[in-house]
Amino acid sequence: MLDAVLSLTVLAAILLLLGAFFLWRRTGNVKNAALMVVLAVVALLNVAIWTLPDAGGEAPLEKLEQGAR
């Protein structure tokens, strides 16, 4: 289930980046486009926190899945 949530988060971040680009090109509204880019970066950082391994070589997502078994 968490894999699906992380996948949707990455897709939402990609759509936010595309939307920010089109908003900037169409209206020239830099502030809203920049806020959309910041939100996309925050979402991608959250996915990275959950999936990238720590110094011990194990990702928090793996730890969570092992604890559920």
Secondary structure, DSSP 8 states (H G I E B T S, - for coil): -HHHHHHHHHHHHHHHHHHHHHHHHHH--HHHHHHHHHHHHHHHHHHHHHHS--TTS--HHHHHHHHH-
